[in-house]
Amino acid sequence: GDLGPFNPGLPVEVPLWLAINLKQRQKCRLIPPEWMDVEKLEEIRDRERKEDTFTPMPSPYYMELTKLLLNYASDNIPKADEIRTLVKDTWDTRIAKLRLSADSFVRQQEAHAKLDNLTLMEINTTGTFLTQALDHMYKLRTNLQPGESAHSQDF
Amino acid sequence: GDSDGGSEDLVLTPAQLIRSLEQAWLNEKFAPELLESKPEIIECVVEQLDHMEANLKRSKKGDLKVSIHHMEIERIRYVLSSYLRCRLVKIEKFLPHVLEKEKSRAEGEPSILSPEEFAFAKEYMANTETYLKNVALKHMPPNLQKVSLLKSVPKPNLDCFVFLRVLERQENILVEPEMDEEREYTIDLEEGSQHLIRYKTIAPLVASGAVQLI
């Protein structure tokens, strides 16, 4: 893609991977995103705890950004420790909700779910387990019904 | 646009090209079956990488730009390799079914194997059959000396669940609950929404690019 222009002293937007790399080489300072602020994150965490459903997150990559920025650029982020705790709390609440939904999805043999406010990180953290569990359940159930075309091998 | 079956002239910006590669990669990763091969994307990406490498060779060494472009090249190359490797794993896993599907393909239907992949699959199949014969089959009693790989190798499970994001709005997608007592219902897929659903129902939408597996 296109980048720059890079002028000393002036902030410029770059892809995350480049930002982390340049920071590691001590060539720059990173500016945290607007939402990475204690008050905003407290609001977000409280809202998530209050609602039963998933609330929209300030960034579809909030977890990845928090982890990477706090790991590599915590010196550029005010109140880094508080931020880390707040984001973790929000994440924990959301994952707990996800586990409940996944459990009821499997039990009630749902065929479809809409997951608009989930971020990719959350989906992929529990996703593989969920889809494999659903797969196993499906195989077990279809084998209970004789005469159905189950995926058995005929020799 | 019209496809002449030969080479399609895709006019994409480099950013769009890489985006297409990423989409193809993710779809291939999460789909249970081997998807259509995308020779145009692969060709263009390889060309793009060659172009970038040539530029790098010409640049001043030690320039910050050089290391940045080098990183970008490596990142793109990783996605491309991962995509191709994912396909090879599926080809090896579902070998007889992949070959059968390709052989029984209708004239205008797109290919699921690139010419190179097709050659690889045929050779792999022949080697597997020879191996099975030499190691075990020829030592079996005469009436058990044949094995049908097509019947014994499991097919991809198209009933598995996948996560997807909607790129183009779709209406009236059928959802079939497993139990017969529950009636089937339809849903609309709004652009930008995310869903968990069985692969079989939405397989054509993946092929057409209307949804993206995630």
Boltz contact constraints between the chains, C-beta under 6 A:
constraints:
  - contact:
      token1: [A, 1]
      token2: [B, 15]
      max_distance: 6.0
  - contact:
      token1: [A, 109]
      token2: [B, 178]
      max_distance: 6.0
  - contact:
      token1: [A, 111]
      token2: [B, 175]
      max_distance: 6.0
  - contact:
      token1: [A, 111]
      token2: [B, 177]
      max_distance: 6.0
  - contact:
      token1: [A, 112]
      token2: [B, 175]
      max_distance: 6.0
  - contact:
      token1: [A, 112]
      token2: [B, 197]
      max_distance: 6.0
  - contact:
      token1: [A, 113]
      token2: [B, 196]
      max_distance: 6.0
  - contact:
      token1: [A, 114]
      token2: [B, 195]
      max_distance: 6.0
  - contact:
      token1: [A, 115]
      token2: [B, 194]
      max_distance: 6.0
  - contact:
      token1: [A, 116]
      token2: [B, 193]
      max_distance: 6.0
  - contact:
      token1: [A, 116]
      token2: [B, 194]
      max_distance: 6.0
  - contact:
      token1: [A, 123]
      token2: [B, 163]
      max_distance: 6.0
  - contact:
      token1: [A, 127]
      token2: [B, 163]
      max_distance: 6.0
  - contact:
      token1: [A, 131]
      token2: [B, 161]
      max_distance: 6.0
  - contact:
      token1: [A, 134]
      token2: [B, 161]
      max_distance: 6.0
  - contact:
      token1: [A, 135]
      token2: [B, 160]
      max_distance: 6.0
  - contact:
      token1: [A, 153]
      token2: [B, 152]
      max_distance: 6.0
